[in-house]
Amino acid sequence: MINVAVLGASGRMGATTCRAVESAEDMALVAALDAGDEVAMAVRAGAEVMVDFTVPSATEANVHAAIEAGLHCVVGTTGWTADALARVDEHLKERPELGVLIAPNFALGAVLAMRLSAAAARYFESVEIVELHHPDKVDAPSGTARHTAAGIAAARATAGVAPSPDATTEDPDGARGAVVDGIHVHAVRLRGLVAHEEIMMGNPGEQFTIRTDSFDRVSFMPGVLLGVREVAMHPGLTVGLDGYMSL
């Protein structure tokens, strides 16, 4: 049995994670923590793995506290910066036996979309991303879109592909969206949505679109449970669930 603590347990993702852990035959939910609760409570409860679904302003401190306490971490909270990831990576050098997984998306379809888009993007002249989420999401663009854009940009740079053509010289209202690693990313916040992404690629006379949709938060649970099962076998920092999958 893997003893699991969930931080952010009263939130939508945290509550869904608690139910998934309780339903898993090889796991036990030993602590359900929220804002104001200390990570030490998870240790006292016998937790081995902490799952964090909190908010961007708190998640890095939570991970550092878990490392100090000797807990493996599976993190679904987005909003991570390169500097924050570097600090976690450095901290883990003090506890080389621990694993931390920070995943921008736990939906298996989204993970596959990110990998497929990185493989395909070198073959297309133009690439843009549209991410669509519920209006209660606090960060934009989403972590999934940022991770997707970074993978696409890296693959295109390696292949020597030129930037996507764009003759726009005037955009005072930001209609062209954010630019993440040279890739345009557009964020939609609409009631009724959960988590969705479209990666659009184009050549003369051709368009290729990859779309992934999560209609319910239960779609993230197979990935979360995979992370909990695997994190102890992957010491150090891993960014992206694909690092635990045979892709």
Backbone bond lengths (Angstrom), bond angles and torsions (degrees), N, CA, C in turn:
res aa  C-N    CA-C-N  psi(-1)  N-CA   C-N-CA  omega(-1)  CA-C   N-CA-C  phi
1 M - - - 1.463 - - 1.524 110.51 -
2 I 1.306 116.24 139.85 1.455 122.46 175.51 1.519 107.45 -102.84
3 N 1.323 116.61 121.05 1.461 121.03 178.98 1.528 109.64 -85.35
4 V 1.335 116.05 124.08 1.457 122.02 -170.13 1.520 110.53 -121.71
5 A 1.326 116.06 137.09 1.464 122.84 169.53 1.517 107.78 -112.74
6 V 1.323 117.19 137.01 1.456 122.45 178.16 1.519 108.55 -112.35
7 L 1.318 116.29 123.15 1.462 122.49 178.50 1.525 108.41 -104.01
8 G 1.329 115.40 125.13 1.459 121.06 -170.68 1.515 109.96 95.28
9 A 1.342 115.15 32.08 1.462 121.27 -169.18 1.523 114.18 -67.24
10 S 1.321 118.76 -21.37 1.462 119.91 -178.74 1.523 112.76 -90.75
11 G 1.329 117.34 -7.54 1.457 120.88 177.54 1.517 111.30 -76.68
12 R 1.315 115.59 173.24 1.461 119.31 -177.40 1.525 112.17 -62.46
13 M 1.323 116.72 -49.20 1.465 119.40 179.30 1.520 111.32 -71.02
14 G 1.340 116.75 -39.30 1.458 119.74 -179.81 1.516 112.50 -62.74
15 A 1.325 116.79 -43.28 1.462 120.46 -179.83 1.527 111.00 -65.32
16 T 1.333 115.95 -40.57 1.463 119.49 178.01 1.521 110.52 -64.42
17 T 1.336 116.59 -38.68 1.463 120.78 177.86 1.520 111.21 -64.69
18 C 1.316 117.63 -42.18 1.467 120.71 177.98 1.518 111.11 -57.20
19 R 1.314 117.01 -44.69 1.468 120.62 -179.96 1.526 110.67 -65.61
20 A 1.334 117.12 -39.03 1.459 120.41 179.99 1.528 111.31 -65.94
21 V 1.332 116.70 -42.33 1.465 120.74 178.93 1.524 110.20 -64.04
22 E 1.324 116.69 -43.31 1.466 120.53 179.79 1.525 111.85 -63.43
23 S 1.329 116.50 -29.01 1.460 120.46 -178.91 1.523 113.02 -85.09
24 A 1.327 117.14 -15.56 1.465 121.10 -177.87 1.526 110.01 -77.50
25 E 1.303 116.95 131.88 1.461 120.94 -176.19 1.519 112.95 -70.27
26 D 1.329 117.39 -22.15 1.459 120.59 -175.83 1.528 112.87 -104.91
27 M 1.341 117.67 14.15 1.465 121.26 -178.41 1.518 111.24 -134.43
28 A 1.331 114.37 155.46 1.468 121.07 173.97 1.517 108.48 -132.39
29 L 1.324 116.43 130.34 1.468 121.16 175.21 1.518 107.72 -84.00
30 V 1.337 116.07 108.98 1.466 119.64 -175.63 1.521 112.56 -102.61
31 A 1.352 117.72 -14.25 1.463 120.22 179.17 1.518 109.33 -155.69
32 A 1.336 115.89 132.67 1.458 123.07 174.77 1.523 106.52 -119.50
33 L 1.343 116.26 105.79 1.457 121.79 -170.33 1.520 111.50 -111.94
34 D 1.337 115.03 153.81 1.457 120.77 179.30 1.519 109.89 -136.81
35 A 1.320 117.34 -175.03 1.456 121.99 179.71 1.520 109.90 -54.56
36 G 1.319 115.67 132.34 1.456 120.86 -178.21 1.507 113.65 96.79
37 D 1.334 117.20 -20.25 1.469 120.40 176.54 1.524 109.61 -82.33
38 E 1.309 116.15 143.94 1.459 121.19 -179.17 1.520 110.67 -93.16
39 V 1.347 115.90 146.04 1.458 121.01 177.81 1.522 110.46 -59.42
40 A 1.320 117.10 -28.46 1.473 120.23 178.22 1.525 111.78 -57.00
41 M 1.323 117.66 -27.55 1.456 120.62 178.03 1.525 110.71 -63.84
42 A 1.327 116.68 -34.85 1.461 120.55 177.76 1.521 110.78 -66.90
43 V 1.326 115.62 -39.57 1.459 120.06 178.82 1.522 110.54 -64.06
44 R 1.326 116.22 -45.56 1.464 119.75 179.36 1.522 112.24 -62.29
45 A 1.333 116.11 -27.87 1.467 120.31 179.29 1.527 112.21 -81.84
46 G 1.341 116.91 -5.30 1.457 120.31 178.09 1.510 114.84 90.69
47 A 1.333 117.76 18.23 1.460 120.79 -178.84 1.522 111.62 -67.17
48 E 1.316 115.65 145.75 1.460 123.02 173.49 1.527 111.03 -109.09
49 V 1.331 116.17 -32.50 1.465 122.85 -178.18 1.517 108.77 -127.01
50 M 1.346 116.35 133.16 1.456 121.30 173.93 1.519 109.09 -108.49
51 V 1.321 116.19 129.95 1.469 122.19 174.96 1.518 107.71 -103.72
52 D 1.327 117.36 126.75 1.461 122.12 -177.68 1.523 111.03 -111.41
53 F 1.323 115.14 114.53 1.460 122.29 168.99 1.522 106.95 -128.41
54 T 1.335 115.84 75.13 1.462 120.52 -176.66 1.521 109.75 -113.22
55 V 1.313 118.53 -121.18 1.465 122.89 -179.77 1.525 108.49 -134.22
56 P 1.340 118.17 154.99 1.465 120.50 -177.52 1.523 114.35 -55.52
57 S 1.330 118.00 -33.78 1.462 120.26 -177.17 1.528 113.08 -71.09
58 A 1.334 117.54 -15.87 1.470 120.60 -175.15 1.514 114.01 -114.68
59 T 1.316 117.69 -19.67 1.460 119.20 -166.04 1.528 113.35 -65.88
60 E 1.333 119.01 -38.96 1.469 118.63 -179.03 1.524 111.09 -62.87
61 A 1.326 117.07 -45.01 1.465 119.67 178.47 1.525 111.02 -61.11
62 N 1.316 116.98 -37.41 1.467 120.48 177.72 1.522 111.21 -61.59
63 V 1.321 116.65 -43.44 1.461 120.45 -178.87 1.524 110.79 -65.75
64 H 1.330 116.79 -43.25 1.470 118.64 177.89 1.531 110.98 -61.91
65 A 1.326 117.16 -39.19 1.470 120.09 178.22 1.523 110.87 -64.95
66 A 1.322 116.47 -38.32 1.465 119.77 178.88 1.522 111.04 -66.83
67 I 1.335 116.98 -40.42 1.466 119.77 177.53 1.521 109.93 -61.91
68 E 1.323 116.87 -44.70 1.464 120.76 177.68 1.526 110.90 -58.15
69 A 1.346 115.84 -35.21 1.462 120.35 -176.68 1.522 113.01 -85.53
70 G 1.343 117.46 -5.07 1.461 120.20 177.94 1.517 113.94 84.61
71 L 1.330 117.68 26.77 1.457 121.38 -179.52 1.533 111.07 -104.84
72 H 1.323 115.55 139.18 1.459 119.87 166.78 1.529 108.15 -69.88
73 C 1.342 117.43 153.44 1.466 120.65 -176.51 1.520 111.11 -130.41
74 V 1.325 115.01 137.67 1.458 123.06 170.07 1.522 105.86 -121.79
75 V 1.327 116.35 116.95 1.464 121.22 -168.97 1.525 110.60 -119.03
76 G 1.337 115.58 123.75 1.450 120.66 176.18 1.510 113.01 -110.04
77 T 1.319 117.50 -4.07 1.463 121.25 178.03 1.522 109.17 -69.96
78 T 1.333 117.09 133.04 1.457 120.89 -178.84 1.528 110.42 -97.31
79 G 1.331 115.97 -174.24 1.452 120.89 -178.77 1.515 113.76 95.07
80 W 1.326 118.01 10.41 1.463 121.78 -179.42 1.526 110.97 -73.10
81 T 1.333 115.66 140.50 1.460 121.90 174.66 1.522 109.50 -104.78
82 A 1.326 115.81 165.75 1.460 120.35 177.93 1.523 111.07 -60.46
83 D 1.333 117.33 -38.61 1.463 120.65 179.76 1.526 111.18 -65.73
84 A 1.341 116.78 -40.58 1.466 120.03 179.69 1.524 110.56 -65.68
85 L 1.318 117.20 -41.67 1.465 119.97 177.16 1.522 111.02 -62.48
86 A 1.326 116.67 -39.08 1.468 120.44 179.26 1.526 111.17 -64.09
87 R 1.332 116.41 -38.07 1.472 119.24 178.68 1.529 111.18 -65.58
88 V 1.323 117.21 -40.49 1.467 120.36 177.77 1.527 109.74 -65.40
89 D 1.316 116.95 -43.83 1.462 121.15 179.38 1.525 110.52 -59.02
90 E 1.326 117.08 -42.09 1.462 121.27 178.88 1.520 111.07 -66.51
91 H 1.330 116.97 -41.60 1.467 120.74 -179.82 1.530 111.03 -62.51
92 L 1.321 116.30 -36.95 1.470 120.09 -178.27 1.527 112.41 -65.95
93 K 1.320 117.89 -18.88 1.463 119.70 176.59 1.518 111.20 -64.23
94 E 1.339 116.54 -23.66 1.464 120.80 176.45 1.519 111.88 -78.71
95 R 1.329 116.77 -20.18 1.468 121.37 179.94 1.530 108.17 -133.01
96 P 1.335 117.46 71.25 1.468 120.68 -172.22 1.523 114.48 -65.55
97 E 1.322 116.89 -11.71 1.464 119.48 179.29 1.526 112.64 -82.80
98 L 1.331 117.48 -11.29 1.462 121.39 -174.78 1.527 112.19 -93.12
99 G 1.331 115.19 148.94 1.452 121.53 175.36 1.519 110.70 -115.70
100 V 1.325 116.30 141.53 1.463 122.42 173.99 1.519 107.61 -129.65
101 L 1.327 116.13 122.67 1.453 122.30 174.07 1.522 108.65 -108.91
102 I 1.326 116.91 121.81 1.461 122.22 174.30 1.526 106.56 -115.55
103 A 1.324 115.63 112.02 1.461 120.34 -173.23 1.525 110.13 -116.91
104 P 1.326 118.16 123.20 1.457 119.58 177.23 1.520 113.05 -67.36
105 N 1.333 117.00 -20.59 1.459 120.50 178.09 1.527 108.33 -157.28
106 F 1.334 116.18 136.79 1.458 120.93 179.54 1.521 112.81 -103.17
107 A 1.337 118.11 -4.62 1.462 120.10 177.17 1.526 109.03 -69.85
108 L 1.313 117.05 128.10 1.459 119.82 -175.70 1.528 110.82 -62.32
109 G 1.337 117.50 -35.77 1.454 120.23 177.24 1.514 112.23 -63.48
110 A 1.329 116.70 -38.69 1.462 120.58 179.30 1.523 110.93 -67.49
111 V 1.326 116.70 -39.56 1.467 120.60 178.13 1.528 109.88 -62.13
112 L 1.331 115.74 -45.03 1.459 119.62 179.49 1.529 111.14 -65.61
113 A 1.335 117.25 -36.91 1.466 120.76 178.39 1.521 110.92 -63.02
114 M 1.326 116.81 -40.81 1.467 120.20 178.85 1.523 111.08 -62.85
115 R 1.339 116.23 -44.92 1.458 119.56 -179.11 1.529 111.50 -67.71
116 L 1.337 116.63 -42.65 1.465 120.34 -178.75 1.525 110.96 -65.94
117 S 1.340 116.59 -39.46 1.462 119.09 -179.18 1.526 111.27 -65.64
118 A 1.323 117.53 -37.40 1.463 120.40 177.70 1.529 110.78 -64.92
119 A 1.339 116.11 -36.50 1.467 119.71 179.63 1.526 111.41 -71.79
120 A 1.334 116.48 -34.52 1.465 120.04 -173.57 1.523 113.75 -87.09
121 A 1.338 117.36 -26.66 1.469 120.68 -167.49 1.521 113.84 -63.64
122 R 1.311 118.68 -23.60 1.465 120.47 -179.97 1.519 112.25 -68.97
123 Y 1.329 116.84 -16.18 1.458 120.60 -175.85 1.530 113.44 -96.20
124 F 1.346 116.64 1.59 1.455 119.86 -175.66 1.522 110.50 -124.50
125 E 1.324 115.23 143.28 1.456 121.14 -177.51 1.529 111.51 -69.87
126 S 1.335 116.52 -39.59 1.465 121.65 -175.20 1.518 110.81 -121.09
127 V 1.337 114.98 142.70 1.470 121.16 175.28 1.524 108.60 -141.82
128 E 1.324 116.70 132.77 1.465 121.96 171.18 1.526 108.89 -142.26
129 I 1.333 115.63 157.23 1.462 121.78 -176.99 1.528 109.42 -125.47
130 V 1.324 115.79 136.85 1.459 122.03 171.06 1.520 107.26 -120.18
131 E 1.327 117.12 123.32 1.467 120.39 175.27 1.517 108.21 -113.94
132 L 1.331 116.32 139.25 1.457 122.69 -174.37 1.523 109.20 -129.87
133 H 1.344 116.49 125.31 1.462 121.14 -177.45 1.529 110.44 -140.22
134 H 1.322 114.10 170.16 1.467 122.11 174.51 1.533 109.69 -65.80
135 P 1.330 118.25 155.02 1.470 120.44 -174.76 1.519 114.75 -76.05
136 D 1.326 118.78 -0.97 1.464 120.63 176.89 1.521 112.62 -89.42
137 K 1.325 117.11 -3.03 1.465 120.90 178.40 1.527 109.17 -71.69
138 V 1.348 117.14 133.37 1.461 119.96 -170.68 1.528 113.57 -93.06
139 D 1.341 118.39 -18.30 1.461 119.38 -176.67 1.528 110.83 -114.47
140 A 1.310 115.24 146.06 1.463 121.85 177.03 1.531 108.59 -150.12
141 P 1.322 119.22 139.14 1.458 125.68 -7.57 1.532 111.54 -63.48
142 S 1.321 115.98 164.24 1.461 120.41 -179.02 1.527 110.94 -66.19
143 G 1.323 115.52 158.12 1.455 120.06 175.35 1.516 111.75 -60.33
144 T 1.328 116.57 -35.90 1.463 120.53 177.65 1.519 110.88 -61.52
145 A 1.340 116.49 -46.22 1.461 119.86 -179.70 1.526 111.39 -64.54
146 R 1.333 116.75 -41.23 1.466 119.57 178.05 1.528 110.96 -62.04
147 H 1.328 116.36 -43.90 1.459 120.56 -179.62 1.531 110.13 -65.65
148 T 1.322 116.51 -40.32 1.464 120.67 177.61 1.520 110.44 -61.90
149 A 1.333 116.57 -47.28 1.458 120.65 -179.21 1.524 111.43 -62.01
150 A 1.327 116.62 -41.08 1.465 119.87 -179.88 1.517 111.20 -63.14
151 G 1.337 117.19 -41.77 1.458 120.57 179.07 1.517 112.40 -65.79
152 I 1.329 115.82 -41.02 1.459 120.74 178.41 1.526 110.10 -64.50
153 A 1.328 116.72 -46.72 1.463 121.20 -177.96 1.523 111.23 -61.23
154 A 1.333 116.47 -42.71 1.461 120.32 -179.72 1.526 110.64 -63.53
155 A 1.337 116.47 -43.15 1.459 119.93 -179.41 1.526 111.39 -65.41
156 R 1.338 117.42 -40.20 1.461 120.63 179.61 1.530 111.20 -68.93
157 A 1.338 115.97 -37.80 1.468 118.74 178.35 1.523 111.12 -64.34
158 T 1.327 116.41 -42.35 1.466 120.66 179.09 1.523 111.44 -61.72
159 A 1.346 115.31 -36.71 1.463 119.99 -179.01 1.524 113.00 -84.96
160 G 1.338 117.32 -4.45 1.450 120.58 179.98 1.512 114.37 73.08
161 V 1.344 117.22 28.27 1.461 121.89 -179.60 1.528 109.43 -79.71
162 A 1.305 116.76 137.37 1.465 121.63 179.27 1.525 110.87 -70.72
163 P 1.331 117.55 157.79 1.470 119.62 175.78 1.526 111.34 -57.83
164 S 1.333 116.14 154.05 1.463 120.22 177.31 1.528 109.86 -59.03
165 P 1.311 118.02 136.74 1.469 119.99 179.67 1.521 111.19 -67.00
166 D 1.320 116.35 141.07 1.464 121.01 -179.28 1.524 108.14 -162.09
167 A 1.324 116.79 112.36 1.459 121.11 -177.17 1.516 113.13 -88.39
168 T 1.348 117.25 6.29 1.462 120.44 -177.47 1.523 110.47 -64.30
169 T 1.324 115.71 125.93 1.461 120.78 174.62 1.518 111.93 -119.06
170 E 1.338 117.23 -16.50 1.462 121.37 179.37 1.526 109.25 -129.39
171 D 1.328 116.19 120.55 1.468 121.31 178.55 1.524 108.14 -151.90
172 P 1.333 117.86 66.12 1.467 119.99 -173.91 1.524 114.15 -64.87
173 D 1.332 117.74 -22.33 1.462 120.27 -178.20 1.526 113.04 -101.48
174 G 1.307 118.08 5.34 1.463 120.67 177.29 1.506 114.45 71.69
175 A 1.334 117.47 31.53 1.460 120.87 -177.74 1.523 112.61 -65.31
176 R 1.321 117.47 -22.29 1.468 120.21 -179.42 1.517 112.34 -82.65
177 G 1.316 117.69 0.62 1.458 120.96 174.37 1.514 113.36 81.69
178 A 1.342 114.31 -172.39 1.465 120.46 177.28 1.524 109.78 -78.49
179 V 1.323 115.99 161.04 1.463 121.09 174.62 1.527 107.34 -119.79
180 V 1.311 116.04 115.42 1.464 122.49 -178.80 1.522 107.89 -115.17
181 D 1.314 117.13 112.20 1.467 122.27 -178.10 1.529 111.39 52.26
182 G 1.342 116.10 38.25 1.454 120.75 177.71 1.516 114.73 84.31
183 I 1.334 118.02 -0.17 1.462 122.27 -179.20 1.528 108.75 -107.06
184 H 1.324 117.57 128.93 1.462 120.80 177.27 1.528 110.04 -72.39
185 V 1.343 115.58 131.05 1.461 122.40 -179.79 1.520 108.52 -127.50
186 H 1.311 116.29 128.45 1.462 122.77 -178.56 1.530 109.24 -114.46
187 A 1.321 117.26 131.08 1.460 122.40 -176.94 1.522 110.24 -110.57
188 V 1.333 115.69 129.82 1.466 122.99 175.41 1.525 107.95 -114.54
189 R 1.336 116.50 134.88 1.468 121.87 175.58 1.522 107.33 -123.98
190 L 1.337 116.26 112.35 1.461 120.30 -170.43 1.522 110.20 -143.35
191 R 1.318 115.73 131.22 1.461 120.12 177.44 1.529 110.36 -60.43
192 G 1.303 116.04 135.52 1.461 121.76 -178.20 1.513 113.12 104.39
193 L 1.332 117.01 -21.21 1.462 120.47 177.36 1.520 110.69 -84.24
194 V 1.327 116.30 159.59 1.471 122.25 171.65 1.521 108.06 -115.59
195 A 1.346 118.60 -77.50 1.465 121.67 179.15 1.527 108.57 -153.14
196 H 1.336 116.37 122.62 1.454 121.82 -173.57 1.532 108.83 -146.63
197 E 1.327 115.47 150.18 1.464 119.52 177.90 1.520 109.79 -148.48
198 E 1.335 115.08 138.35 1.454 122.53 172.50 1.521 108.87 -121.27
199 I 1.324 116.35 127.18 1.460 121.59 173.47 1.517 106.23 -110.31
200 M 1.331 116.64 115.27 1.465 121.99 -174.57 1.529 109.68 -109.94
201 M 1.329 115.66 130.06 1.453 122.17 -179.58 1.521 108.86 -127.49
202 G 1.316 116.44 142.52 1.455 118.96 -176.57 1.509 114.26 -140.60
203 N 1.318 114.69 144.32 1.461 124.86 169.50 1.528 106.93 -127.45
204 P 1.310 119.39 167.15 1.470 119.80 174.91 1.533 110.77 -53.47
205 G 1.329 115.87 120.65 1.459 121.12 177.33 1.500 115.55 77.59
206 E 1.362 118.94 9.06 1.464 120.21 -174.82 1.524 110.58 -148.82
207 Q 1.328 115.69 141.12 1.460 121.00 172.06 1.523 109.32 -132.71
208 F 1.323 115.78 138.98 1.468 122.83 177.73 1.519 107.16 -125.57
209 T 1.333 116.83 123.19 1.466 121.29 -177.51 1.522 110.16 -123.76
210 I 1.314 115.10 130.98 1.462 121.77 172.70 1.520 106.52 -109.96
211 R 1.318 118.00 126.30 1.466 120.84 179.80 1.518 109.27 -129.48
212 T 1.321 114.62 137.67 1.464 120.65 174.95 1.519 108.62 -129.12
213 D 1.334 116.75 137.28 1.465 122.60 -175.89 1.515 110.53 -130.98
214 S 1.320 115.97 129.09 1.466 121.83 168.61 1.520 107.35 -110.79
215 F 1.331 116.12 113.60 1.457 121.29 -177.44 1.520 112.31 -92.15
216 D 1.326 115.70 -14.09 1.461 121.11 -178.88 1.523 107.67 -150.79
217 R 1.323 116.23 147.61 1.471 119.92 -177.44 1.526 113.22 -66.89
218 V 1.321 117.47 -14.62 1.467 118.59 175.54 1.527 110.46 -64.35
219 S 1.342 117.63 -20.20 1.466 120.07 179.60 1.521 112.25 -63.98
220 F 1.328 117.46 -22.32 1.463 120.93 -179.76 1.530 113.15 -84.18
221 M 1.327 117.02 -14.94 1.458 119.54 -169.37 1.532 115.12 -69.12
222 P 1.348 120.62 -39.10 1.466 117.42 175.81 1.529 112.22 -57.12
223 G 1.328 117.00 -38.50 1.461 120.20 177.96 1.511 113.04 -69.31
224 V 1.335 117.16 -40.07 1.465 120.63 177.98 1.530 110.06 -61.99
225 L 1.325 116.65 -46.37 1.468 119.86 -179.27 1.522 111.31 -66.26
226 L 1.340 116.94 -35.29 1.465 119.82 174.39 1.521 109.91 -60.75
227 G 1.338 117.00 -43.89 1.457 120.49 178.77 1.515 112.16 -61.33
228 V 1.326 117.24 -43.16 1.463 121.19 179.76 1.526 110.51 -62.52
229 R 1.322 116.33 -40.87 1.470 119.97 -178.59 1.526 112.37 -70.05
230 E 1.335 117.39 -30.56 1.465 120.77 -171.12 1.520 114.65 -99.48
231 V 1.337 118.43 -19.82 1.463 120.40 -166.84 1.522 112.89 -59.77
232 A 1.320 118.34 -36.22 1.465 120.16 -178.99 1.523 112.27 -68.37
233 M 1.327 116.94 -20.18 1.467 121.33 -179.24 1.520 112.41 -92.07
234 H 1.350 116.56 2.53 1.460 120.97 -178.99 1.533 109.06 -129.99
235 P 1.328 117.79 76.12 1.474 119.55 -179.44 1.522 111.71 -59.93
236 G 1.338 114.51 151.25 1.453 119.99 -179.45 1.513 111.40 91.38
237 L 1.331 115.42 -170.16 1.458 121.82 -177.01 1.525 110.47 -94.88
238 T 1.328 115.57 129.66 1.459 122.31 173.05 1.523 107.89 -122.33
239 V 1.321 116.72 127.93 1.467 121.22 177.55 1.520 107.88 -109.85
240 G 1.314 116.55 113.59 1.453 121.55 -179.33 1.514 112.17 104.24
241 L 1.332 115.91 129.61 1.464 120.72 -179.21 1.522 112.09 -63.94
242 D 1.325 117.76 -23.71 1.460 120.06 179.80 1.520 112.12 -59.75
243 G 1.348 117.00 -21.73 1.466 120.33 176.41 1.509 112.97 -65.80
244 Y 1.326 116.96 -16.81 1.468 121.63 179.29 1.532 111.92 -105.15
245 M 1.319 116.52 -0.35 1.463 121.22 -175.85 1.519 110.60 -110.43
246 S 1.322 116.69 151.02 1.462 121.81 179.72 1.521 109.25 -86.61
247 L 1.311 115.36 79.43 1.468 121.01 -178.52 1.533 109.78 -108.34
